[in-house]
């Protein structure tokens, strides 16, 4: 992939989405900036994102996704997603 035209300090990210258990997992490939070529996999619930310690990282989509899956395996859902379940007030 070539260079992308973005403002200074901005980062362009390509996102692919998958699902496992109750989670959606966004796998992000950084296309520009300091971390160009890095991948991050973030479990989420559309409006709520997982705690950072459950993000997977790697130099490929597969590596980041496998790291994320290993981090969430066997962990209760409410421990992974920050603010879940939503409290009713």
C-alpha positions as CSV (number, residue, x, y, z in Angstrom):
1,X,0.0,0.0,0.0
2,X,1.2,3.5,-0.7
3,X,1.3,6.7,1.3
4,X,-2.0,8.4,2.2
5,X,-2.8,12.0,2.3
6,X,-3.8,12.8,5.9
7,X,-3.2,15.9,8.1
8,X,-0.1,16.1,10.2
9,X,-0.7,14.1,13.5
10,X,-3.6,12.2,12.1
11,X,-3.6,8.4,11.6
12,X,-5.5,6.4,8.9
13,X,-6.8,3.1,10.1
14,X,-8.4,0.2,8.2
15,X,-11.0,-1.7,10.2
16,X,-12.3,-5.2,9.7
17,X,-14.9,-6.6,12.1
18,X,-15.6,-10.2,13.3
19,X,-17.6,-11.7,16.2
20,X,-17.0,-14.3,18.8
21,X,-19.2,-15.1,21.9
22,X,-21.1,-11.9,22.5
23,X,-18.2,-9.7,21.4
24,X,-17.6,-7.8,18.2
25,X,-13.9,-7.6,17.5
26,X,-12.5,-4.8,15.4
27,X,-9.1,-5.6,13.9
28,X,-7.4,-2.3,13.0
29,X,-4.5,-2.0,10.6
30,X,-2.6,1.3,10.9
31,X,-2.0,2.6,7.4
32,X,-0.2,5.9,8.3
33,X,1.8,7.5,11.0
34,X,4.3,6.3,13.6
35,X,2.7,2.8,14.0
36,X,2.1,2.2,10.3
37,X,1.9,-1.6,9.7
38,X,0.8,-2.4,13.2
39,X,-2.4,-4.2,14.0
40,X,-4.7,-4.0,17.0
41,X,-7.8,-6.2,17.8
42,X,-10.4,-4.5,20.1
43,X,-13.3,-6.4,21.6
44,X,-16.4,-4.2,21.9
45,X,-20.2,-3.9,22.0
46,X,-20.7,-1.2,19.4
47,X,-21.1,1.5,22.1
48,X,-18.7,0.0,24.7
49,X,-15.1,-1.0,24.3
50,X,-13.1,-3.5,26.2
51,X,-10.6,-2.6,28.8
52,X,-7.2,-2.0,27.2
53,X,-5.6,-5.1,28.7
54,X,-7.8,-7.2,26.4
55,X,-6.7,-5.5,23.2
56,X,-4.6,-7.9,21.0
57,X,-1.5,-6.6,19.2
58,X,0.7,-7.9,16.4
59,X,2.4,-7.3,13.1
60,X,-0.4,-9.1,11.2
61,X,-4.2,-9.3,11.4
62,X,-4.0,-12.9,12.5
63,X,-1.4,-12.2,15.1
64,X,-3.4,-9.3,16.7
65,X,-6.7,-11.3,16.5
66,X,-5.1,-14.4,18.1
67,X,-3.6,-12.3,20.9
68,X,-7.0,-10.7,21.6
69,X,-8.7,-14.1,21.6
70,X,-6.2,-15.5,24.0
71,X,-6.7,-12.5,26.3
72,X,-10.5,-12.8,26.4
73,X,-10.6,-16.7,26.5
74,X,-12.3,-17.8,29.8
75,X,-12.7,-14.2,31.1
76,X,-16.3,-13.3,32.2
77,X,-18.0,-10.9,29.7
78,X,-18.5,-8.2,32.3
79,X,-14.8,-8.2,33.2
80,X,-13.8,-7.6,29.6
81,X,-16.2,-4.8,28.6
82,X,-15.9,-1.6,30.7
83,X,-19.2,-0.4,32.0
84,X,-21.1,-3.6,31.3
85,X,-23.8,-4.3,32.3
86,X,-25.3,-0.9,32.0
87,X,-26.8,0.1,35.3
88,X,-30.3,1.5,35.4
89,X,-30.8,4.7,37.3
